[in-house]
Amino acid sequence: CTFQTKHRGYVFPDNLETHVQGIKTTAQLMDIVGAPQVKTIYGDEVWIYYGADENYRGPLAPTFTDETVLLAWVKGNRVIKTQVLHDDDLPNVAIADGETQIPAAIELNAIEELVNNIGRFSPAGLGQ
């Protein structure tokens, strides 16, 4: 079994803290780091950037190392505050087993699914 590492998200410069210290505008932030992966929609506008290495080793579960999160509080075109979080600063979140129920979902068995699809598809070649 071989060890393989895949990078996920942003590839940040080695000294990210010093790079983002002098950033005052969103244009500077976009030039240095790029577009954010996520922007908050409630409360303060925060641009979120994430990068990590996903490590694979045979049948073992993947592990993540070098996790880095960059948070930038934005107001208009100005960057108010930046914060860089690394592995030790991030909480360990456990993923729940199973599936999430969808509210008001209709559960159909195989026969109901088959009957429900009758007439929904046109024969191939008719262009409809």
N, CA, C and O atoms as CSV, one atom per row, in Angstrom:
chain,resi,resn,atom,element,x,y,z
A,1,CYS,N,N,0.836,-1.183,0.000
A,1,CYS,CA,C,0.000,0.000,0.000
A,1,CYS,C,C,0.882,1.247,0.000
A,1,CYS,O,O,1.828,1.356,0.781
A,2,THR,N,N,0.567,2.150,-0.855
A,2,THR,CA,C,1.365,3.367,-0.942
A,2,THR,C,C,0.668,4.514,-0.222
A,2,THR,O,O,-0.533,4.475,0.047
A,3,PHE,N,N,1.450,5.515,0.074
A,3,PHE,CA,C,0.950,6.720,0.725
A,3,PHE,C,C,0.758,7.777,-0.348
A,3,PHE,O,O,1.662,8.027,-1.146
A,4,GLN,N,N,-0.408,8.395,-0.371
A,4,GLN,CA,C,-0.702,9.399,-1.392
A,4,GLN,C,C,-1.296,10.626,-0.712
A,4,GLN,O,O,-2.110,10.495,0.202
A,5,THR,N,N,-0.898,11.807,-1.148
A,5,THR,CA,C,-1.424,13.058,-0.604
A,5,THR,C,C,-2.027,13.879,-1.730
A,5,THR,O,O,-1.403,14.086,-2.771
A,6,LYS,N,N,-3.259,14.346,-1.506
A,6,LYS,CA,C,-3.926,15.236,-2.456
A,6,LYS,C,C,-4.223,16.537,-1.737
A,6,LYS,O,O,-4.690,16.538,-0.598
A,7,HIS,N,N,-3.948,17.645,-2.411
A,7,HIS,CA,C,-4.238,18.934,-1.800
A,7,HIS,C,C,-5.680,19.319,-2.101
A,7,HIS,O,O,-6.143,19.187,-3.234
A,8,ARG,N,N,-6.379,19.793,-1.089
A,8,ARG,CA,C,-7.771,20.226,-1.228
A,8,ARG,C,C,-7.864,21.711,-0.906
A,8,ARG,O,O,-7.317,22.166,0.098
A,9,GLY,N,N,-8.544,22.454,-1.738
A,9,GLY,CA,C,-8.761,23.872,-1.476
A,9,GLY,C,C,-7.603,24.730,-1.942
A,9,GLY,O,O,-6.962,24.440,-2.952
A,10,TYR,N,N,-7.343,25.797,-1.189
A,10,TYR,CA,C,-6.322,26.777,-1.558
A,10,TYR,C,C,-4.927,26.309,-1.188
A,10,TYR,O,O,-4.736,25.613,-0.190
A,11,VAL,N,N,-3.960,26.695,-1.998
A,11,VAL,CA,C,-2.553,26.497,-1.681
A,11,VAL,C,C,-2.046,27.860,-1.216
A,11,VAL,O,O,-1.783,28.752,-2.022
A,12,PHE,N,N,-1.916,27.996,0.091
A,12,PHE,CA,C,-1.517,29.272,0.675
A,12,PHE,C,C,-0.001,29.417,0.642
A,12,PHE,O,O,0.712,28.414,0.660
A,13,PRO,N,N,0.506,30.658,0.593
A,13,PRO,CA,C,1.956,30.862,0.700
A,13,PRO,C,C,2.437,30.450,2.093
A,13,PRO,O,O,1.648,30.403,3.037
A,14,ASP,N,N,3.735,30.152,2.218
A,14,ASP,CA,C,4.285,29.660,3.488
A,14,ASP,C,C,4.058,30.624,4.643
A,14,ASP,O,O,3.704,30.195,5.741
A,15,ASN,N,N,4.251,31.889,4.420
A,15,ASN,CA,C,4.098,32.876,5.492
A,15,ASN,C,C,2.809,33.671,5.265
A,15,ASN,O,O,2.848,34.877,5.024
A,16,LEU,N,N,1.672,32.981,5.345
A,16,LEU,CA,C,0.373,33.577,5.059
A,16,LEU,C,C,0.059,34.748,5.980
A,16,LEU,O,O,-0.506,35.749,5.538
A,17,GLU,N,N,0.420,34.632,7.257
A,17,GLU,CA,C,0.115,35.699,8.223
A,17,GLU,C,C,0.731,37.033,7.797
A,17,GLU,O,O,0.081,38.076,7.884
A,18,THR,N,N,1.986,36.999,7.336
A,18,THR,CA,C,2.637,38.250,6.923
A,18,THR,C,C,2.050,38.774,5.609
A,18,THR,O,O,2.005,39.985,5.396
A,19,HIS,N,N,1.601,37.876,4.728
A,19,HIS,CA,C,0.997,38.293,3.460
A,19,HIS,C,C,-0.321,39.027,3.695
A,19,HIS,O,O,-0.598,40.019,3.020
A,20,VAL,N,N,-1.129,38.562,4.631
A,20,VAL,CA,C,-2.457,39.151,4.815
A,20,VAL,C,C,-2.463,40.306,5.814
A,20,VAL,O,O,-3.473,40.996,5.948
A,21,GLN,N,N,-1.352,40.526,6.515
A,21,GLN,CA,C,-1.291,41.598,7.506
A,21,GLN,C,C,-1.570,42.968,6.906
A,21,GLN,O,O,-2.302,43.760,7.500
A,22,GLY,N,N,-1.013,43.258,5.761
A,22,GLY,CA,C,-1.136,44.584,5.174
A,22,GLY,C,C,-2.328,44.769,4.249
A,22,GLY,O,O,-2.477,45.831,3.645
A,23,ILE,N,N,-3.171,43.767,4.127
A,23,ILE,CA,C,-4.305,43.859,3.200
A,23,ILE,C,C,-5.366,44.797,3.778
A,23,ILE,O,O,-5.817,44.621,4.910
A,24,LYS,N,N,-5.752,45.787,2.989
A,24,LYS,CA,C,-6.753,46.761,3.420
A,24,LYS,C,C,-7.997,46.768,2.537
A,24,LYS,O,O,-9.053,47.235,2.965
A,25,THR,N,N,-7.885,46.250,1.296
A,25,THR,CA,C,-9.020,46.266,0.378
A,25,THR,C,C,-9.304,44.869,-0.156
A,25,THR,O,O,-8.444,43.989,-0.126
A,26,THR,N,N,-10.532,44.681,-0.645
A,26,THR,CA,C,-10.887,43.382,-1.217
A,26,THR,C,C,-10.110,43.122,-2.506
A,26,THR,O,O,-9.846,41.968,-2.844
A,27,ALA,N,N,-9.742,44.179,-3.228
A,27,ALA,CA,C,-8.950,44.007,-4.452
A,27,ALA,C,C,-7.571,43.424,-4.119
A,27,ALA,O,O,-7.081,42.546,-4.828
A,28,GLN,N,N,-6.948,43.913,-3.042
A,28,GLN,CA,C,-5.660,43.356,-2.617
A,28,GLN,C,C,-5.815,41.900,-2.195
A,28,GLN,O,O,-4.975,41.063,-2.524
A,29,LEU,N,N,-6.892,41.596,-1.465
A,29,LEU,CA,C,-7.142,40.222,-1.028
A,29,LEU,C,C,-7.322,39.296,-2.222
A,29,LEU,O,O,-6.796,38.183,-2.233
A,30,MET,N,N,-8.068,39.753,-3.232
A,30,MET,CA,C,-8.276,38.946,-4.438
A,30,MET,C,C,-6.966,38.736,-5.188
A,30,MET,O,O,-6.740,37.657,-5.736
A,31,ASP,N,N,-6.091,39.754,-5.224
A,31,ASP,CA,C,-4.804,39.618,-5.902
A,31,ASP,C,C,-3.895,38.618,-5.197
A,31,ASP,O,O,-3.213,37.831,-5.854
A,32,ILE,N,N,-3.880,38.644,-3.865
A,32,ILE,CA,C,-2.953,37.805,-3.110
A,32,ILE,C,C,-3.463,36.375,-2.952
A,32,ILE,O,O,-2.709,35.423,-3.148
A,33,VAL,N,N,-4.757,36.219,-2.595
A,33,VAL,CA,C,-5.282,34.884,-2.295
A,33,VAL,C,C,-6.237,34.389,-3.372
A,33,VAL,O,O,-6.245,33.199,-3.685
A,34,GLY,N,N,-7.036,35.274,-3.938
A,34,GLY,CA,C,-8.011,34.877,-4.941
A,34,GLY,C,C,-9.430,35.016,-4.415
A,34,GLY,O,O,-9.656,35.577,-3.343
A,35,ALA,N,N,-10.377,34.501,-5.176
A,35,ALA,CA,C,-11.782,34.565,-4.779
A,35,ALA,C,C,-12.036,33.610,-3.620
A,35,ALA,O,O,-11.438,32.535,-3.567
A,36,PRO,N,N,-12.915,33.983,-2.690
A,36,PRO,CA,C,-13.185,33.105,-1.545
A,36,PRO,C,C,-14.007,31.892,-1.953
A,36,PRO,O,O,-14.731,31.923,-2.948
A,37,GLN,N,N,-13.885,30.823,-1.171
A,37,GLN,CA,C,-14.717,29.656,-1.407
A,37,GLN,C,C,-16.141,29.913,-0.943
A,37,GLN,O,O,-17.100,29.448,-1.561
A,38,VAL,N,N,-16.273,30.660,0.152
A,38,VAL,CA,C,-17.581,30.919,0.736
A,38,VAL,C,C,-17.619,32.350,1.253
A,38,VAL,O,O,-16.623,32.870,1.755
A,39,LYS,N,N,-18.794,32.982,1.121
A,39,LYS,CA,C,-19.056,34.272,1.758
A,39,LYS,C,C,-20.268,34.070,2.653
A,39,LYS,O,O,-21.255,33.467,2.231
A,40,THR,N,N,-20.205,34.563,3.877
A,40,THR,CA,C,-21.338,34.409,4.776
A,40,THR,C,C,-22.519,35.221,4.261
A,40,THR,O,O,-22.341,36.239,3.592
A,41,ILE,N,N,-23.736,34.758,4.581
A,41,ILE,CA,C,-24.929,35.478,4.148
A,41,ILE,C,C,-25.677,36.084,5.325
A,41,ILE,O,O,-26.580,36.895,5.118
A,42,TYR,N,N,-25.330,35.717,6.548
A,42,TYR,CA,C,-25.956,36.278,7.739
A,42,TYR,C,C,-24.900,36.957,8.594
A,42,TYR,O,O,-23.762,36.492,8.662
A,43,GLY,N,N,-25.266,38.042,9.240
A,43,GLY,CA,C,-24.337,38.738,10.124
A,43,GLY,C,C,-23.274,39.473,9.336
A,43,GLY,O,O,-23.515,39.928,8.218
A,44,ASP,N,N,-22.082,39.588,9.936
A,44,ASP,CA,C,-20.966,40.258,9.272
A,44,ASP,C,C,-20.579,39.491,8.014
A,44,ASP,O,O,-20.642,38.263,7.977
A,45,GLU,N,N,-20.174,40.243,6.970
A,45,GLU,CA,C,-19.709,39.573,5.753
A,45,GLU,C,C,-18.296,39.067,5.995
A,45,GLU,O,O,-17.381,39.847,6.257
A,46,VAL,N,N,-18.128,37.752,5.904
A,46,VAL,CA,C,-16.831,37.124,6.108
A,46,VAL,C,C,-16.522,36.284,4.885
A,46,VAL,O,O,-17.338,35.469,4.452
A,47,TRP,N,N,-15.328,36.491,4.329
A,47,TRP,CA,C,-14.855,35.661,3.230
A,47,TRP,C,C,-14.037,34.534,3.833
A,47,TRP,O,O,-13.175,34.768,4.681
A,48,ILE,N,N,-14.310,33.294,3.391
A,48,ILE,CA,C,-13.672,32.119,3.985
A,48,ILE,C,C,-12.876,31.381,2.913
A,48,ILE,O,O,-13.378,31.081,1.830
A,49,TYR,N,N,-11.618,31.099,3.251
A,49,TYR,CA,C,-10.707,30.333,2.388
A,49,TYR,C,C,-10.235,29.117,3.178
A,49,TYR,O,O,-9.961,29.230,4.373
A,50,TYR,N,N,-10.136,27.947,2.525
A,50,TYR,CA,C,-9.728,26.723,3.219
A,50,TYR,C,C,-8.763,25.933,2.352
A,50,TYR,O,O,-8.931,25.844,1.135
A,51,GLY,N,N,-7.763,25.368,2.983
A,51,GLY,CA,C,-6.823,24.493,2.286
A,51,GLY,C,C,-6.339,23.405,3.221
A,51,GLY,O,O,-6.140,23.657,4.409
A,52,ALA,N,N,-6.144,22.189,2.704
A,52,ALA,CA,C,-5.676,21.066,3.521
A,52,ALA,C,C,-5.060,20.010,2.618
A,52,ALA,O,O,-5.310,19.972,1.413
A,53,ASP,N,N,-4.252,19.158,3.225
A,53,ASP,CA,C,-3.711,17.984,2.540
A,53,ASP,C,C,-4.485,16.770,3.008
A,53,ASP,O,O,-4.591,16.525,4.209
A,54,GLU,N,N,-5.034,15.999,2.061
A,54,GLU,CA,C,-5.770,14.779,2.377
A,54,GLU,C,C,-4.819,13.610,2.127
A,54,GLU,O,O,-4.351,13.412,1.005
A,55,ASN,N,N,-4.540,12.846,3.163
A,55,ASN,CA,C,-3.555,11.761,3.095
A,55,ASN,C,C,-4.247,10.409,3.034
A,55,ASN,O,O,-5.111,10.105,3.856
A,56,TYR,N,N,-3.861,9.596,2.050
A,56,TYR,CA,C,-4.415,8.257,1.874
A,56,TYR,C,C,-3.314,7.225,2.108
A,56,TYR,O,O,-2.178,7.407,1.671
A,57,ARG,N,N,-3.660,6.148,2.795
A,57,ARG,CA,C,-2.727,5.051,2.978
A,57,ARG,C,C,-3.508,3.749,2.972
A,57,ARG,O,O,-4.051,3.330,3.994
A,58,GLY,N,N,-3.557,3.118,1.813
A,58,GLY,CA,C,-4.213,1.829,1.670
A,58,GLY,C,C,-5.657,1.825,2.145
A,58,GLY,O,O,-6.427,2.732,1.827
A,59,PRO,N,N,-6.019,0.804,2.905
A,59,PRO,CA,C,-7.422,0.682,3.329
A,59,PRO,C,C,-7.783,1.579,4.516
A,59,PRO,O,O,-8.944,1.602,4.924
A,60,LEU,N,N,-6.832,2.311,5.075
A,60,LEU,CA,C,-7.110,3.157,6.232
A,60,LEU,C,C,-7.894,4.397,5.818
A,60,LEU,O,O,-7.813,4.844,4.674
A,61,ALA,N,N,-8.647,4.942,6.756
A,61,ALA,CA,C,-9.429,6.154,6.480
A,61,ALA,C,C,-8.491,7.321,6.178
A,61,ALA,O,O,-7.413,7.409,6.766
A,62,PRO,N,N,-8.885,8.215,5.271
A,62,PRO,CA,C,-8.026,9.370,4.974
A,62,PRO,C,C,-7.894,10.280,6.187
A,62,PRO,O,O,-8.809,10.395,7.002
A,63,THR,N,N,-6.745,10.916,6.286
A,63,THR,CA,C,-6.504,11.892,7.348
A,63,THR,C,C,-6.170,13.229,6.699
A,63,THR,O,O,-5.744,13.286,5.545
A,64,PHE,N,N,-6.368,14.301,7.455
A,64,PHE,CA,C,-6.103,15.637,6.942
A,64,PHE,C,C,-4.985,16.268,7.759
A,64,PHE,O,O,-4.976,16.187,8.987
A,65,THR,N,N,-4.039,16.901,7.060
A,65,THR,CA,C,-2.955,17.615,7.721
A,65,THR,C,C,-2.795,18.979,7.066
A,65,THR,O,O,-3.337,19.239,5.991
A,66,ASP,N,N,-2.054,19.827,7.722
A,66,ASP,CA,C,-1.793,21.181,7.218
A,66,ASP,C,C,-3.091,21.917,6.875
A,66,ASP,O,O,-3.168,22.626,5.872
A,67,GLU,N,N,-4.103,21.738,7.718
A,67,GLU,CA,C,-5.369,22.440,7.506
A,67,GLU,C,C,-5.186,23.915,7.848
A,67,GLU,O,O,-4.666,24.259,8.910
A,68,THR,N,N,-5.613,24.763,6.951
A,68,THR,CA,C,-5.497,26.199,7.162
A,68,THR,C,C,-6.790,26.858,6.723
A,68,THR,O,O,-7.329,26.547,5.661
A,69,VAL,N,N,-7.283,27.772,7.547
A,69,VAL,CA,C,-8.471,28.552,7.220
A,69,VAL,C,C,-8.099,30.024,7.325
A,69,VAL,O,O,-7.514,30.456,8.318
A,70,LEU,N,N,-8.438,30.783,6.307
A,70,LEU,CA,C,-8.256,32.229,6.324
A,70,LEU,C,C,-9.640,32.859,6.363
A,70,LEU,O,O,-10.468,32.606,5.488
A,71,LEU,N,N,-9.889,33.677,7.376
A,71,LEU,CA,C,-11.144,34.408,7.509
A,71,LEU,C,C,-10.858,35.888,7.288
A,71,LEU,O,O,-9.928,36.437,7.880
A,72,ALA,N,N,-11.643,36.531,6.446
A,72,ALA,CA,C,-11.469,37.965,6.193
A,72,ALA,C,C,-12.817,38.654,6.370
A,72,ALA,O,O,-13.758,38.394,5.621
A,73,TRP,N,N,-12.904,39.535,7.365
A,73,TRP,CA,C,-14.118,40.312,7.589
A,73,TRP,C,C,-14.114,41.483,6.628
A,73,TRP,O,O,-13.152,42.251,6.586
A,74,VAL,N,N,-15.182,41.628,5.855
A,74,VAL,CA,C,-15.244,42.605,4.772
A,74,VAL,C,C,-16.431,43.541,5.005
A,74,VAL,O,O,-17.513,43.108,5.404
A,75,LYS,N,N,-16.209,44.813,4.752
A,75,LYS,CA,C,-17.289,45.801,4.791
A,75,LYS,C,C,-17.147,46.658,3.544
A,75,LYS,O,O,-16.245,47.489,3.440
A,76,GLY,N,N,-18.058,46.438,2.596
A,76,GLY,CA,C,-17.952,47.134,1.309
A,76,GLY,C,C,-16.739,46.628,0.545
A,76,GLY,O,O,-16.648,45.437,0.244
A,77,ASN,N,N,-15.803,47.524,0.227
A,77,ASN,CA,C,-14.567,47.141,-0.470
A,77,ASN,C,C,-13.369,47.109,0.476
A,77,ASN,O,O,-12.229,46.960,0.036
A,78,ARG,N,N,-13.628,47.247,1.763
A,78,ARG,CA,C,-12.535,47.264,2.743
A,78,ARG,C,C,-12.469,45.949,3.504
A,78,ARG,O,O,-13.494,45.335,3.801
A,79,VAL,N,N,-11.259,45.530,3.811
A,79,VAL,CA,C,-11.031,44.369,4.671
A,79,VAL,C,C,-10.802,44.910,6.082
A,79,VAL,O,O,-9.819,45.604,6.338
A,80,ILE,N,N,-11.714,44.586,6.985
A,80,ILE,CA,C,-11.669,45.097,8.354
A,80,ILE,C,C,-10.675,44.315,9.210
A,80,ILE,O,O,-9.906,44.900,9.973
A,81,LYS,N,N,-10.696,42.977,9.075
A,81,LYS,CA,C,-9.879,42.116,9.928
A,81,LYS,C,C,-9.615,40.808,9.202
A,81,LYS,O,O,-10.459,40.342,8.436
A,82,THR,N,N,-8.454,40.211,9.432
A,82,THR,CA,C,-8.153,38.876,8.912
A,82,THR,C,C,-7.706,37.995,10.067
A,82,THR,O,O,-7.130,38.470,11.045
A,83,GLN,N,N,-7.979,36.714,9.937
A,83,GLN,CA,C,-7.546,35.739,10.950
A,83,GLN,C,C,-7.159,34.454,10.238
A,83,GLN,O,O,-7.879,33.978,9.360
A,84,VAL,N,N,-6.022,33.899,10.621
A,84,VAL,CA,C,-5.543,32.649,10.052
A,84,VAL,C,C,-5.623,31.586,11.131
A,84,VAL,O,O,-5.096,31.768,12.228
A,85,LEU,N,N,-6.284,30.469,10.821
A,85,LEU,CA,C,-6.413,29.344,11.749
A,85,LEU,C,C,-5.665,28.149,11.171
A,85,LEU,O,O,-5.737,27.884,9.971
A,86,HIS,N,N,-4.948,27.428,12.030
A,86,HIS,CA,C,-4.217,26.227,11.614
A,86,HIS,C,C,-4.788,25.001,12.321
A,86,HIS,O,O,-5.773,25.109,13.052
A,87,ASP,N,N,-4.174,23.835,12.109
A,87,ASP,CA,C,-4.658,22.558,12.637
A,87,ASP,C,C,-5.121,22.637,14.091
A,87,ASP,O,O,-6.238,22.226,14.406
A,88,ASP,N,N,-4.285,23.153,14.968
A,88,ASP,CA,C,-4.587,23.150,16.398
A,88,ASP,C,C,-5.729,24.088,16.763
A,88,ASP,O,O,-6.365,23.902,17.800
A,89,ASP,N,N,-6.003,25.091,15.935
A,89,ASP,CA,C,-7.066,26.056,16.215
A,89,ASP,C,C,-8.446,25.559,15.783
A,89,ASP,O,O,-9.463,26.101,16.216
A,90,LEU,N,N,-8.487,24.532,14.934
A,90,LEU,CA,C,-9.745,24.070,14.357
A,90,LEU,C,C,-10.356,22.950,15.196
A,90,LEU,O,O,-9.630,22.073,15.663
A,91,PRO,N,N,-11.678,22.960,15.396
A,91,PRO,CA,C,-12.316,21.886,16.178
A,91,PRO,C,C,-12.332,20.592,15.383
A,91,PRO,O,O,-12.334,20.607,14.152
A,92,ASN,N,N,-12.345,19.474,16.092
A,92,ASN,CA,C,-12.440,18.163,15.466
A,92,ASN,C,C,-13.915,17.809,15.365
A,92,ASN,O,O,-14.548,17.512,16.378
A,93,VAL,N,N,-14.471,17.835,14.159
A,93,VAL,CA,C,-15.887,17.581,13.941
A,93,VAL,C,C,-16.065,16.154,13.452
A,93,VAL,O,O,-15.460,15.746,12.460
A,94,ALA,N,N,-16.903,15.397,14.155
A,94,ALA,CA,C,-17.173,14.017,13.764
A,94,ALA,C,C,-18.350,13.988,12.800
A,94,ALA,O,O,-19.375,14.624,13.046
A,95,ILE,N,N,-18.206,13.259,11.715
A,95,ILE,CA,C,-19.268,13.116,10.733
A,95,ILE,C,C,-20.231,12.032,11.212
A,95,ILE,O,O,-19.799,10.937,11.574
A,96,ALA,N,N,-21.514,12.323,11.216
A,96,ALA,CA,C,-22.519,11.367,11.665
A,96,ALA,C,C,-22.724,10.276,10.627
A,96,ALA,O,O,-22.650,10.531,9.425
A,97,ASP,N,N,-22.982,9.065,11.094
A,97,ASP,CA,C,-23.294,7.962,10.199
A,97,ASP,C,C,-24.748,8.072,9.749
A,97,ASP,O,O,-25.554,8.741,10.396
A,98,GLY,N,N,-25.073,7.423,8.656
A,98,GLY,CA,C,-26.453,7.390,8.204
A,98,GLY,C,C,-26.776,8.494,7.221
A,98,GLY,O,O,-25.887,9.151,6.679
A,99,GLU,N,N,-28.069,8.685,7.003
A,99,GLU,CA,C,-28.543,9.660,6.033
A,99,GLU,C,C,-29.393,10.707,6.727
A,99,GLU,O,O,-30.019,10.440,7.753
A,100,THR,N,N,-29.406,11.891,6.160
A,100,THR,CA,C,-30.253,12.960,6.677
A,100,THR,C,C,-31.629,12.835,6.051
A,100,THR,O,O,-31.756,12.724,4.832
A,101,GLN,N,N,-32.653,12.854,6.881
A,101,GLN,CA,C,-34.025,12.768,6.379
A,101,GLN,C,C,-34.409,14.096,5.724
A,101,GLN,O,O,-34.063,15.169,6.218
A,102,ILE,N,N,-35.116,14.006,4.628
A,102,ILE,CA,C,-35.600,15.184,3.923
A,102,ILE,C,C,-37.035,15.425,4.367
A,102,ILE,O,O,-37.878,14.537,4.238
A,103,PRO,N,N,-37.327,16.621,4.891
A,103,PRO,CA,C,-38.708,16.895,5.326
A,103,PRO,C,C,-39.688,16.780,4.166
A,103,PRO,O,O,-39.409,17.237,3.057
A,104,ALA,N,N,-40.831,16.170,4.429
A,104,ALA,CA,C,-41.920,16.003,3.453
A,104,ALA,C,C,-41.511,15.173,2.244
A,104,ALA,O,O,-42.112,15.297,1.177
A,105,ALA,N,N,-40.492,14.327,2.400
A,105,ALA,CA,C,-40.075,13.467,1.292
A,105,ALA,C,C,-41.069,12.330,1.113
A,105,ALA,O,O,-41.636,11.831,2.085
A,106,ILE,N,N,-41.277,11.925,-0.125
A,106,ILE,CA,C,-42.181,10.819,-0.423
A,106,ILE,C,C,-41.323,9.590,-0.682
A,106,ILE,O,O,-40.499,9.581,-1.596
A,107,GLU,N,N,-41.517,8.564,0.117
A,107,GLU,CA,C,-40.775,7.311,-0.027
A,107,GLU,C,C,-41.576,6.374,-0.923
A,107,GLU,O,O,-42.723,6.053,-0.612
A,108,LEU,N,N,-40.988,5.933,-2.028
A,108,LEU,CA,C,-41.655,5.016,-2.943
A,108,LEU,C,C,-40.896,3.698,-2.989
A,108,LEU,O,O,-39.668,3.675,-2.905
A,109,ASN,N,N,-41.650,2.581,-3.126
A,109,ASN,CA,C,-40.969,1.299,-3.308
A,109,ASN,C,C,-40.658,1.123,-4.794
A,109,ASN,O,O,-40.981,1.996,-5.598
A,110,ALA,N,N,-40.038,0.008,-5.164
A,110,ALA,CA,C,-39.583,-0.202,-6.544
A,110,ALA,C,C,-40.741,-0.191,-7.537
A,110,ALA,O,O,-40.613,0.383,-8.618
A,111,ILE,N,N,-41.860,-0.811,-7.196
A,111,ILE,CA,C,-43.013,-0.854,-8.110
A,111,ILE,C,C,-43.583,0.556,-8.291
A,111,ILE,O,O,-43.894,0.959,-9.412
A,112,GLU,N,N,-43.718,1.294,-7.209
A,112,GLU,CA,C,-44.236,2.659,-7.296
A,112,GLU,C,C,-43.318,3.544,-8.137
A,112,GLU,O,O,-43.800,4.370,-8.912
A,113,GLU,N,N,-42.004,3.382,-7.993
A,113,GLU,CA,C,-41.046,4.147,-8.809
A,113,GLU,C,C,-41.231,3.824,-10.287
A,113,GLU,O,O,-41.230,4.725,-11.126
A,114,LEU,N,N,-41.391,2.533,-10.608
A,114,LEU,CA,C,-41.555,2.106,-11.999
A,114,LEU,C,C,-42.827,2.686,-12.593
A,114,LEU,O,O,-42.798,3.242,-13.691
A,115,VAL,N,N,-43.949,2.565,-11.882
A,115,VAL,CA,C,-45.222,3.083,-12.374
A,115,VAL,C,C,-45.176,4.606,-12.465
A,115,VAL,O,O,-45.758,5.182,-13.384
A,116,ASN,N,N,-44.506,5.255,-11.546
A,116,ASN,CA,C,-44.410,6.708,-11.530
A,116,ASN,C,C,-43.652,7.241,-12.758
A,116,ASN,O,O,-43.907,8.364,-13.192
A,117,ASN,N,N,-42.733,6.457,-13.316
A,117,ASN,CA,C,-41.932,6.899,-14.449
A,117,ASN,C,C,-42.561,6.594,-15.814
A,117,ASN,O,O,-42.028,7.022,-16.838
A,118,ILE,N,N,-43.669,5.872,-15.851
A,118,ILE,CA,C,-44.303,5.541,-17.131
A,118,ILE,C,C,-44.784,6.830,-17.789
A,118,ILE,O,O,-45.499,7.623,-17.178
A,119,GLY,N,N,-44.388,7.025,-19.023
A,119,GLY,CA,C,-44.802,8.187,-19.789
A,119,GLY,C,C,-43.934,9.420,-19.597
A,119,GLY,O,O,-44.168,10.440,-20.245
A,120,ARG,N,N,-42.945,9.352,-18.729
A,120,ARG,CA,C,-42.101,10.518,-18.479
A,120,ARG,C,C,-40.994,10.665,-19.512
A,120,ARG,O,O,-40.454,11.758,-19.681
A,121,PHE,N,N,-40.653,9.606,-20.192
A,121,PHE,CA,C,-39.545,9.631,-21.143
A,121,PHE,C,C,-40.055,9.330,-22.529
A,121,PHE,O,O,-40.933,8.483,-22.695
A,122,SER,N,N,-39.512,10.019,-23.547
A,122,SER,CA,C,-39.896,9.747,-24.929
A,122,SER,C,C,-38.929,8.722,-25.511
A,122,SER,O,O,-37.776,8.639,-25.087
A,123,PRO,N,N,-39.404,7.934,-26.493
A,123,PRO,CA,C,-38.487,6.964,-27.121
A,123,PRO,C,C,-37.310,7.657,-27.779
A,123,PRO,O,O,-37.430,8.790,-28.243
A,124,ALA,N,N,-36.184,6.984,-27.820
A,124,ALA,CA,C,-34.971,7.551,-28.406
A,124,ALA,C,C,-35.186,7.857,-29.878
A,124,ALA,O,O,-35.867,7.114,-30.585
A,125,GLY,N,N,-34.601,8.955,-30.331
A,125,GLY,CA,C,-34.650,9.314,-31.739
A,125,GLY,C,C,-35.801,10.182,-32.154
A,125,GLY,O,O,-35.836,10.627,-33.301
A,126,LEU,N,N,-36.755,10.450,-31.272
A,126,LEU,CA,C,-37.874,11.285,-31.649
A,126,LEU,C,C,-37.589,12.763,-31.455
A,126,LEU,O,O,-38.342,13.605,-31.944
A,127,GLY,N,N,-36.520,13.091,-30.752
A,127,GLY,CA,C,-36.118,14.473,-30.606
A,127,GLY,C,C,-37.028,15.291,-29.703
A,127,GLY,O,O,-37.069,16.516,-29.821
A,128,GLN,N,N,-37.732,14.666,-28.837
A,128,GLN,CA,C,-38.626,15.398,-27.938
A,128,GLN,C,C,-38.088,15.418,-26.541
A,128,GLN,O,O,-38.711,15.992,-25.648
